[in-house]
Amino acid sequence: MGTVPEIALAAAAAFAAGIVNALAGGGTLITFPTLTALGVPALTANTTNTIALVPGYFGGSIAQRGDLSGQRRRFMLLTATGALGGLAGGLMLLWSGERLFRQLTPWLLLFASLLLAAQGWIRRRVLERRRNGAPRKSEAWVAVPVFLAAIYGGYFGGALGVVVLAVLAVMLDDPLPKLNAMKQSISFAVNVTAALLFVFKAPVDWPIAGAMAVAAFLGGTAGGRLASRVKPEVLRAVVVVAGLTAAAVYFVKLAH
């Protein structure tokens, strides 16, 4: 259980993560390293972070629900798939335990940072496919890569939105706003399922989680209002550098 200053610092990180997620994505690359820097064990930091950021994902899903119009069947299929994958990933996390997760942490941070760095390229590829009239693929198959992405999200979750959007862009032939709205819903399903598992089965720092949840929601609201004033590319670059730095620090720790 954190002290008052530690809880305040974790809440500040969650507020920043809420803004980042609303504008560019990658908020976990801020909150997770902050929690471990405060002395929270890696696995507990991950479960606490997952629970704390659920309100932000919920807000993002609500904000984009209009773009889900006409996607009811797909929504039911892919959110259910995401929920199952999130549960599987969460169970894998609990099964792997603290030691293995701590060893994987720098690799997960590196992977998430590189994905976030590639987000602009992925978005351009999506738009290019729209212009070139890429052929529609069978929607039934999209559940397979979504499930695999959801497992990753339930296990760690950094840059999950980037992974899901890339999968949807490759498999589906829809405008970007519709894909983005579906990505938000899938990400929420993944995180809320993993969070529910962690509530009952995992170690969680509840004072920190509660403060972070409120701060993340407020940060997401603030980020929405700043959307027209802040360049996502600049913010994304800052988060990528922070993530790569954190990964380097963890690699050094593992070496010693």
C-alpha positions in Angstrom: 0.0 0.0 0.0 1.5 3.3 -1.1 2.0 6.4 1.0 0.1 9.6 0.2 2.9 11.1 -1.9 3.2 7.8 -3.8 -0.5 7.7 -4.4 -0.4 11.3 -5.6 2.5 10.6 -8.0 0.7 7.5 -9.4 -2.5 9.6 -9.9 -0.5 12.2 -11.7 1.0 9.6 -14.0 -2.5 8.2 -14.6 -3.8 11.7 -15.4 -1.0 12.1 -18.0 -1.8 8.6 -19.3 -5.4 9.6 -19.8 -4.4 12.6 -21.8 -1.9 10.5 -23.9 -4.4 7.8 -24.6 -7.0 10.3 -25.7 -4.5 12.0 -28.1 -2.0 9.4 -29.2 -2.2 6.1 -27.2 0.5 4.4 -25.1 -0.5 5.6 -21.7 0.6 2.3 -20.1 4.2 3.3 -21.0 3.8 6.1 -18.5 1.9 4.5 -15.7 3.6 1.0 -15.5 7.2 2.3 -15.2 5.9 4.9 -12.6 4.4 2.2 -10.4 7.5 0.0 -10.5 9.7 3.0 -9.8 7.5 3.6 -6.7 8.5 0.1 -5.5 5.3 -1.8 -6.6 6.3 -5.3 -7.7 6.1 -5.7 -11.5 3.1 -8.1 -11.5 1.1 -6.1 -9.0 2.0 -2.9 -11.0 0.6 -4.5 -14.1 -2.7 -5.7 -12.5 -3.2 -2.4 -10.7 -2.5 -0.5 -13.9 -5.0 -2.7 -15.9 -7.8 -2.0 -13.3 -7.0 1.7 -13.0 -7.2 2.4 -16.8 -10.5 0.6 -17.4 -12.6 3.9 -17.0 -10.5 5.5 -19.7 -11.2 2.7 -22.1 -14.9 2.9 -21.3 -15.0 6.6 -21.9 -13.2 6.2 -25.3 -15.8 3.5 -26.3 -18.7 5.7 -25.4 -17.2 8.7 -27.2 -17.0 6.7 -30.5 -20.2 4.6 -30.2 -21.7 6.5 -33.1 -19.2 5.0 -35.5 -20.3 1.5 -34.5 -23.6 2.0 -36.4 -24.3 -0.9 -38.7 -21.6 -3.1 -37.1 -23.8 -4.9 -34.5 -22.9 -8.5 -35.7 -19.2 -7.7 -35.9 -19.4 -5.9 -32.6 -20.8 -8.9 -30.8 -18.3 -11.3 -32.4 -15.2 -9.3 -31.8 -15.9 -7.9 -28.4 -16.7 -11.5 -27.2 -13.5 -12.6 -28.8 -11.6 -9.8 -27.2 -13.1 -10.7 -23.8 -12.1 -14.3 -24.1 -8.6 -13.4 -25.2 -8.3 -10.9 -22.3 -9.3 -13.6 -19.9 -6.8 -16.0 -21.4 -4.0 -13.4 -21.2 -4.9 -12.6 -17.6 -4.8 -16.2 -16.7 -1.4 -16.6 -18.4 -0.1 -13.6 -16.4 -1.2 -15.2 -13.1 0.2 -18.5 -14.1 3.6 -17.1 -15.1 4.0 -15.4 -11.8 6.2 -12.5 -10.6 9.6 -13.8 -11.6 8.8 -14.6 -15.3 6.8 -11.5 -15.8 9.7 -9.4 -14.4 12.0 -11.1 -16.8 9.7 -10.3 -19.7 9.0 -6.7 -18.7 11.8 -5.0 -20.7 10.8 -7.0 -23.8 7.2 -6.1 -23.4 8.1 -2.4 -22.9 10.3 -2.5 -26.0 7.6 -4.2 -28.1 5.0 -1.7 -27.0 7.3 1.3 -27.7 8.2 0.1 -31.2 4.5 -0.6 -31.9 3.6 2.9 -30.8 6.5 4.3 -32.9 5.0 2.5 -35.9 1.5 3.8 -35.3 1.8 6.6 -37.9 3.0 4.2 -40.6 0.2 1.8 -39.7 -2.4 4.6 -40.1 -0.9 5.6 -43.4 -1.1 2.0 -44.6 -4.8 1.9 -43.6 -5.5 5.0 -45.6 -3.6 3.6 -48.6 -5.7 0.5 -48.5 -8.8 2.6 -48.6 -7.6 4.5 -51.6 -6.5 1.4 -53.5 -9.8 -0.4 -52.8 -8.3 -3.4 -51.2 -10.5 -6.5 -51.5 -12.7 -7.4 -48.5 -11.6 -10.5 -46.6 -13.9 -12.9 -44.8 -14.9 -11.3 -41.5 -15.0 -14.7 -39.8 -11.2 -14.9 -39.9 -10.6 -11.6 -38.2 -11.6 -13.2 -34.9 -8.4 -15.3 -34.9 -5.8 -12.4 -34.9 -8.1 -10.4 -32.6 -8.0 -13.2 -30.1 -4.2 -13.4 -30.2 -4.0 -9.6 -29.8 -6.4 -9.8 -26.9 -4.2 -12.4 -25.2 -1.3 -9.9 -25.3 -3.6 -7.2 -24.0 -4.7 -9.3 -21.1 -1.1 -10.2 -20.3 0.3 -6.7 -20.5 -1.7 -4.3 -22.7 0.9 -1.7 -23.7 0.0 -0.3 -27.1 -2.9 -2.8 -27.4 -4.9 -0.3 -29.5 -2.1 -0.2 -32.1 -2.1 -4.0 -32.4 -5.9 -4.3 -32.7 -6.1 -1.5 -35.2 -3.4 -3.1 -37.3 -5.3 -6.4 -37.3 -8.6 -4.8 -38.2 -7.0 -2.7 -41.0 -5.5 -5.8 -42.6 -8.6 -8.0 -42.3 -11.5 -5.5 -42.9 -12.4 -3.1 -45.6 -14.0 -0.2 -43.7 -13.3 3.5 -43.2 -10.8 4.4 -40.5 -13.4 5.9 -38.1 -15.3 2.6 -38.0 -12.2 0.6 -37.5 -11.1 2.9 -34.7 -14.4 2.7 -32.9 -14.3 -1.1 -33.1 -10.7 -1.0 -31.8 -11.9 1.0 -28.8 -14.7 -1.5 -28.0 -12.4 -4.5 -28.4 -9.7 -2.9 -26.2 -12.4 -2.1 -23.5 -13.6 -5.7 -23.6 -10.1 -7.1 -23.2 -9.2 -4.8 -20.3 -12.5 -5.1 -18.4 -12.3 -8.9 -18.5 -8.7 -9.0 -17.4 -9.5 -6.4 -14.7 -12.4 -8.5 -13.4 -10.1 -11.5 -13.1 -7.4 -9.5 -11.3 -10.0 -8.0 -8.9 -10.6 -11.5 -7.5 -7.4 -13.5 -8.2 -4.5 -11.1 -8.4 -2.5 -8.8 -6.0 -3.7 -5.2 -6.5 -2.7 -2.0 -4.7 -6.2 -0.7 -4.2 -5.5 2.8 -2.9 -3.3 3.4 -5.9 -5.7 1.8 -8.3 -8.6 3.9 -7.0 -6.7 7.2 -7.3 -5.4 6.3 -10.7 -8.8 5.3 -12.0 -10.3 8.7 -11.1 -7.2 10.5 -12.5 -7.2 8.5 -15.7 -10.8 9.4 -16.3 -10.1 13.1 -15.7 -7.1 13.0 -18.0 -9.1 11.4 -20.7 -11.6 14.2 -20.5 -8.9 16.8 -20.6 -7.2 15.1 -23.5 -10.4 15.2 -25.5 -10.6 19.0 -25.0 -6.9 19.3 -26.0 -7.3 17.3 -29.2 -7.3 20.4 -31.4 -4.3 22.0 -29.7 -1.7 19.3 -29.3 0.0 17.4 -32.1 -0.4 13.6 -31.5 2.8 13.0 -33.3 4.8 15.1 -30.9 3.2 13.5 -27.9 3.6 10.0 -29.3 7.3 10.7 -29.8 7.7 11.7 -26.2 5.9 8.6 -25.0 8.0 6.3 -27.3 11.2 7.8 -25.9 10.0 7.3 -22.3 9.0 3.7 -23.1 12.4 2.9 -24.7 14.2 4.5 -21.8 12.2 2.4 -19.3 12.9 -0.7 -21.4 16.6 0.1 -21.3 16.5 0.5 -17.5 14.8 -2.8 -17.1 17.4 -4.5 -19.4 20.2 -3.1 -17.2 18.4 -4.4 -14.1 18.1 -7.9 -15.6 21.8 -7.9 -16.5 22.7 -7.3 -12.9 
